[in-house]
C-alpha cells in the first residue's frame, strides 16, 4: 500500500529541491511516498531540462569567489547563465560560490575537471543541473583561477559581473585594506596589465615605446629632446598601467606600491574577471 502523501512530506521535498509545491506532490505520488526516490526523480528531470537548454546562449553570469584563509587556498570563477535577473538571484549566487569552493578544494586542471569535481555530496555538474531545473536557464562554468599560499583579498561588484582575487605575502594586514586594494584593481582605468614593469609583456612595451617615439618625433624637437619626451611618455604609461605604480584610489598621493610597503605586504598575483570579457 502506497504511503499517504502529507503536507509535511511535500514541504520537506520543497526544502530539499526548491521545486514548486504541486510538482513535489506529483513526484511524491509517483514515488509512492519514497522521499529519496522523489529527489532522484526530480534530479533526473532537471538534467533533462538542462539538456534541452544546452544550446541557449549564456551571455550573462556572475563571478564567484572562495577563500580558505586557514588552508591558504582560494579560487575565482566566472559562471554564465542566460539572463541578468537570474545572475543576480540568490540561487545563482550560491551556485557560483559553491563552484568556487569546489575549485579551491579540488584543484581541477580545466573546466571539464571542475564539472566532474565533488562538493557538498554532489558533482559540480549535478549542482548546475539542479540550478537549471529550478531557474530554467542554461548555465556553464566559463573560466577560473585557483591560487594557493599566502594572504588573500577579494572583491565582487554589487551586481556580480566583476570580481577580483588578490594574492599577497607578508603580514595579514587590515581586512578593509585588502578589500580596498581589490576594489582599486576592479575600478581603476586603465585596468592594470601587470603588477610590476618587469611583468609587462615585452611585445607590449615595444609597441608602447614605438608609439611614444613617434609622438615625440612628431613634435619636431631635436633628437635628444624627443628622446627625453618619449622617456617621459613611457614613465606616464607605466604609472597608468602597472599596478604598483598606479595612484591608489583611496589615497592618490601614494602609489599602490607605497601603500603595500607601508603595510608590510607584497603582491604575488591578482586575477580580475569580468563577465563576458575575452580572456587575454
C-alpha positions in Angstrom: 0.0 0.0 0.0 1.4 3.4 -1.0 2.4 5.8 1.7 -0.1 8.7 2.1 1.3 12.0 0.8 1.1 14.6 3.6 1.7 18.3 3.5 4.8 17.8 5.7 6.3 15.5 3.1 5.6 18.0 0.3 7.2 20.8 2.3 10.3 18.6 3.1 10.7 17.8 -0.6 10.4 21.5 -1.5 13.1 22.4 1.0 15.4 19.7 -0.4 14.9 20.5 -4.1 13.4 24.1 -4.3 10.7 22.8 -6.7 7.1 24.1 -6.8 4.6 22.5 -4.4 2.4 20.8 -7.0 5.4 19.3 -8.8 6.7 18.0 -5.4 3.3 16.5 -4.6 3.0 14.8 -8.0 6.5 13.3 -7.8 5.9 12.0 -4.3 2.8 10.3 -5.5 4.8 8.8 -8.4 7.5 7.6 -6.0 4.8 6.2 -3.6 6.0 8.4 -0.8 9.7 7.4 -1.0 11.4 10.8 -0.4 14.9 9.8 -1.7 13.3 8.3 -4.9 11.3 11.5 -5.3 14.5 13.6 -5.1 16.2 11.4 -7.6 13.2 11.7 -10.0 13.4 15.5 -9.8 17.1 15.5 -10.4 16.7 13.2 -13.4 14.1 15.5 -14.8 16.2 18.6 -14.1 19.0 17.0 -16.1 16.5 16.7 -18.9 15.8 20.4 -18.7 19.5 21.1 -18.8 19.9 19.1 -22.0 17.0 20.8 -23.7 18.5 24.3 -22.9 22.1 23.4 -23.6 22.1 25.3 -26.9 20.8 28.5 -25.4 23.2 31.5 -25.3 24.8 32.2 -22.0 25.7 35.9 -22.3 25.1 36.8 -18.6 26.5 35.5 -15.4 28.5 36.3 -12.3 31.8 35.9 -10.6 32.1 33.6 -7.6 35.0 33.7 -5.1 36.0 31.4 -2.3 38.8 31.9 0.2 40.0 29.5 2.9 42.5 31.5 4.9 43.4 28.7 7.2 44.3 26.4 4.3 45.7 29.3 2.3 43.7 28.4 -0.8 41.4 30.5 -2.9 39.6 30.5 -6.2 37.7 32.8 -8.5 35.3 31.6 -11.3 33.1 33.0 -14.0 29.8 31.2 -14.3 27.5 32.0 -17.2 23.7 32.0 -17.5 21.1 33.4 -19.9 19.6 36.4 -18.2 20.8 39.3 -15.9 18.0 38.9 -13.4 18.9 35.3 -12.7 22.5 36.1 -12.4 21.7 38.4 -9.5 19.4 35.9 -7.8 20.1 34.1 -4.6 20.3 30.6 -6.1 22.8 31.6 -8.8 24.9 33.5 -6.3 25.1 30.3 -4.2 25.9 28.2 -7.2 28.8 30.4 -8.3 30.3 30.5 -4.8 29.8 26.7 -4.4 31.7 26.1 -7.6 34.5 28.5 -6.5 34.7 26.4 -3.3 35.0 23.2 -5.2 37.8 24.6 -7.4 39.7 25.7 -4.3 39.4 22.4 -2.6 39.8 20.0 -5.5 42.4 21.9 -7.7 40.9 20.9 -11.1 43.1 21.2 -14.2 40.4 22.5 -16.5 36.7 23.2 -16.9 35.8 19.5 -17.5 37.6 18.6 -14.3 35.7 21.4 -12.5 32.4 19.9 -13.7 33.4 16.4 -12.5 34.7 17.5 -9.1 32.6 16.9 -6.0 31.4 19.4 -3.4 28.8 19.0 -0.7 28.0 15.5 -1.8 27.4 16.2 -5.4 29.4 16.9 -8.5 29.5 20.4 -9.9 27.6 19.2 -12.9 24.8 17.9 -10.6 24.7 21.3 -8.8 24.4 23.0 -12.2 21.7 20.7 -13.3 19.8 21.3 -10.1 20.0 25.0 -10.7 18.9 24.6 -14.3 15.9 22.7 -13.2 15.0 25.4 -10.8 15.8 28.5 -12.8 15.1 27.1 -16.3 18.2 28.6 -17.9 21.3 27.2 -19.4 24.4 27.6 -17.2 28.1 26.7 -17.5 31.5 27.3 -16.0 33.4 29.7 -18.3 36.8 30.1 -16.7 38.5 30.1 -13.4 41.8 30.5 -11.4 42.9 28.8 -8.3 45.6 30.2 -6.0 47.5 28.7 -3.1 49.7 30.1 -0.4 49.8 33.5 1.3 47.1 36.0 2.1 44.1 36.7 0.0 41.7 39.6 -0.6 38.6 39.6 -2.7 36.0 42.0 -4.1 32.8 41.3 -6.0 30.9 44.2 -7.6 27.3 44.6 -6.4 25.8 43.0 -9.5 28.3 40.1 -9.6 29.6 41.0 -13.0 33.1 41.9 -11.9 35.4 40.3 -9.4 39.0 40.4 -8.2 41.0 37.9 -6.2 44.3 39.2 -4.8 47.2 37.1 -3.5 49.8 38.6 -1.3 52.6 37.7 1.1 53.6 39.4 4.3 51.7 40.3 7.4 47.9 39.8 7.4 47.0 43.5 7.4 43.6 45.0 7.7 40.7 43.2 6.0 39.4 46.6 4.9 42.8 47.4 3.2 42.8 44.1 1.3 39.3 44.8 0.1 40.3 48.4 -0.9 43.2 47.0 -2.9 40.9 44.7 -4.7 38.4 47.5 -5.3 41.3 49.5 -6.8 42.0 46.7 -9.3 38.3 46.5 -10.2 37.7 50.2 -10.6 40.8 51.8 -11.9 41.1 52.8 -15.6 43.0 51.6 -17.4 42.9 48.2 -15.9 46.5 47.2 -14.7 48.2 44.9 -17.3 50.8 43.7 -14.7 51.9 44.0 -11.1 55.4 45.4 -12.0 57.2 46.8 -15.0 59.2 43.6 -15.2 56.0 41.6 -15.7 54.7 43.6 -18.7 54.9 41.5 -21.8 57.9 42.6 -24.0 55.8 43.0 -27.1 53.5 45.4 -25.2 56.5 47.5 -24.1 58.0 47.5 -27.6 54.7 48.7 -29.1 54.3 51.5 -26.5 57.9 52.7 -27.0 57.2 52.8 -30.7 54.1 54.9 -30.2 55.9 57.2 -27.7 58.8 57.7 -30.1 56.5 58.5 -33.0 54.6 61.1 -30.8 57.9 62.7 -29.7 59.3 62.9 -33.2 56.1 64.5 -34.4 56.8 67.5 -32.1 59.7 68.5 -34.4 62.1 68.8 -31.4 65.8 67.9 -31.7 66.6 64.2 -31.4 67.9 64.4 -27.8 64.8 66.3 -26.6 62.5 64.0 -28.5 64.1 61.0 -26.8 63.5 62.6 -23.4 59.9 63.3 -24.3 59.5 59.6 -25.3 61.0 58.5 -22.0 58.6 60.8 -20.1 55.7 59.3 -22.0 56.7 55.7 -21.2 57.1 56.7 -17.5 53.5 58.0 -17.6 52.3 54.8 -19.4 53.9 52.7 -16.7 52.2 54.8 -14.0 48.9 54.3 -15.6 49.1 50.6 -16.5 51.3 48.9 -13.9 49.5 48.1 -10.6 52.3 49.1 -8.2 52.9 52.4 -9.9 49.2 53.5 -10.1 48.0 56.2 -7.7 45.9 54.3 -5.0 42.2 55.1 -5.5 41.7 55.7 -1.8 44.8 58.0 -1.5 46.0 59.4 -4.8 49.1 61.0 -3.1 50.5 57.4 -2.7 51.0 54.7 -5.2 49.7 51.2 -4.7 53.3 50.0 -4.2 53.8 52.6 -1.4 50.6 51.6 0.4 51.6 47.9 0.2 55.1 48.6 1.5 53.8 50.7 4.4 51.6 47.8 5.5 54.3 45.1 5.1 52.6 43.5 2.0 53.8 42.3 -1.4 51.6 41.3 -4.3 52.1 37.8 -5.6 49.3 37.8 -8.2 45.9 39.4 -9.0 43.1 38.0 -11.0 40.4 40.3 -12.4 37.4 38.7 -14.1 34.5 40.5 -15.8 31.6 38.5 -17.2 31.7 38.3 -21.0 35.2 39.7 -21.2 37.5 37.9 -23.5 40.5 36.4 -21.6 43.8 37.7 -23.0 
